[in-house]
Amino acid sequence: MEKNIIPFVICIHNDDCEDLEPLKIYQTLPDDSAAKDGYIRVIDESGEDYLYPKNYFILFKFPERVEQEILAAYNINHNQQNQNQLH
């Protein structure tokens, strides 16, 4: 059984977009329609997914173990941010 692959990208520039940090790893979501137009759906610093030009990123396939670690770190960070907003 093939496992779902969670693609990641590394931001290489952001053209002054406040919700992207160069050299940071971001998770992507599939969006075939956007890909046809040269865009990629990325979960950015706001925690929401938005379309960005593909040339802002380097597509990168991490080993599965590394992907799991990145997702775990993202979930911990996201949960901490949510708790801080409640206080």
Protein Blocks (a to p, Z undefined) as FASTA:
>chain_A
ZZddddddddfbeghpakbcehiacdddddfklmmnopacdddfkopacdddfklpccdd
ddfklmmmmmmmmmmmmmmmmmmmmZZ
